[in-house]
């Protein structure tokens, strides 16, 4: 499976017990939606390796306990610690027209309601307090908060994101720093 056709579901945080069970941290809004997943791709040495799931248990918040086929000891499970977990994009739950997954924004051109077409979103940065889209405009990196009041609509077919950027947001990133003059008394 090609990594470009997948989305990152989370990662293996630690082993749990002696039978090969691992605790995965899922980076999704609704972890319970993945309870019935029967296989995952585990990234090992840059390659996505398929793992069949023998047992899913202990969903608590964004943590889930997984027991993979062929992983039968804590030593085998320890080899998976820290590995990223992936699923094919087609396994994502369907969303309503006005909803989107953050990864869908990457590669889209930002079209602002007031400023017109700006630039392409290069990446998404998911911080604890907010998620930001990284766009390059006129050689400057611009960080756009991914919020329903700013990201108005996404056109998946045309790879365009319609926004309503706050006044002055672009200027914060593109205007050179103005040095304050210090006057001596």
N, C-alpha and C positions, 0 to 999 in steps of 0.2 A: 504494500500500500504506500502510495506517495504521500509524504507529509503535507503537501499543498492541498490534498483532498480531504484532510482531516482537521479537526479542531482539538485544541488542548483541553482535556477534561480536568486535569489536576496532576497530582504527583503522589508517589508513595512516601509517606512521612516516616513510618517506623514499622518494625515488626511487632506482632502482637501474639505472644505465646510461643510455643515450641513446635506447633504443627505446620508452620509455613504461612500462617495468616498474616496479612499486612494491613496496616491502617492507611487508607488513602485519604488525601485532602482534596476535595472536589472544588474547583473554582467555577461554580455555576450557581445560579440563583435558586434553583429548586433541585437539590441533590436527590430527593426521593424519586424523581422522574427516572433515575438511572438504576433503580433497584432491580429491575428485570433484565438488565444488560447481561448477555451471556458470554461476551468476549470483549476484550480491550486490546489496544496496541500499546506495548510498553517500549519506550525509547531506550535502546541499549547501544552504546557506542555509535550514536548517530543514526541507527537503523530502527525502524518500527517493527517490532516482533509481536506477532499475535499470541495472545494468552487466552485460553478458555477459562471461564470462571466456574469453579465448582460450587462455591457458596458465597452468598452476600448476607451480611448481618450487621447489627449494631450501628445503624444510621443515627448519628447524633450531630445535629447542626450540619456542617459541611464535611464531617468525617464519616467514613464508611469502612467496615471491615470486609476484606476480600480474601478468599482462598482460591488460588489458581490451580488448575490441573497441572500435575508434574512438579509442583512446589510443595514438598512434604516435610521440610525441616526449617528450623530457624536460620540455619546457615544458608540455605537456598534463598530464603526470604530476604536475608540481609543483603544479598547481591542486588536486590531490586530497590533497596532503600534509596530515595532521592530521584528515582527514575520518573520521567514524565509519562502521563497516561493520555492516550489519544483515542478518539472515535472518528469514524468517517462522518463527514458533514451531513450525509443523507440520514444519519441516525439522530440528528437534532430534532427535537419536537417542533412541529410546525407552529409558526407565529401568525398573529393577525397582521393585516396589511400595514398598520401603523407601528408595528414592532420590528425590532431587528436585533441581531446578535452583534456584539462589538466587533468581532473579527470581520464581519461583512463590510464595515466601513473602510477597511484598509484597501487601497487601490482606487477608491472613489474620488471624484473631483468635487471639491466644495464649491457650491453655487450659493452665494449669499444673497438674501433678499434685497439688500441695499447696495452692495459692492460688486455684484455679479460673480462671474467665474474667477476663483482665486487660485487654488492649487490642489494637488493630490494628497490624500491622507497616506502617510508612510507607515505609521504604526499607531497602536493604541497603548497607552500607559495606564495601568490600573493601580491607582494609589489607594491607600486606606480610606481617605476622605472624599475622593472623587476620581473619575475616569477622564483621561484627556486624549484627544486625537492630535497627533503630531503632523503638521502640514508645513511644507516649505513654500514660502511666497517671497518672490524677489530676493532670493538668497538667504532669507532669514527663517529660522525655525519658529513656527507659531503654534502655541498650545491652545487647543479649543476644548473647553469643558463639554463633555458628552452628557447633555442634560436635555430633557424634553422641551424646555423653553428655548433651547439653542438649536438642537438638531430637530428640525421640523418634519422632514420626510426623507426617505431613502428610495431611490429608483434603482432597483437591483439590475434591471435590464440595461439601463444606460450607464450604470456605475457612477451615479451622481447623488450627492447628499445636499439637500436644501437646508440652509441654515438661516438663522436670525441672530447674527453676532451682535453682542453688546457694543455700543458705540465706543470707539477708542481701543478695542481689544487688539486689533492688528497693529495699531500704532505703538502699543507697549513693547512689541517685539521687533518692530522695524525702524523706529526712530532712534538715531544715535543718542547715547546718554549725553545730556546737557550738563556740563560742569557748572557747579555753582561757584560764583566768584566770592572770594572771601575778602572782605574789606577790613583793613586794620583801623582801629580807632586812634 
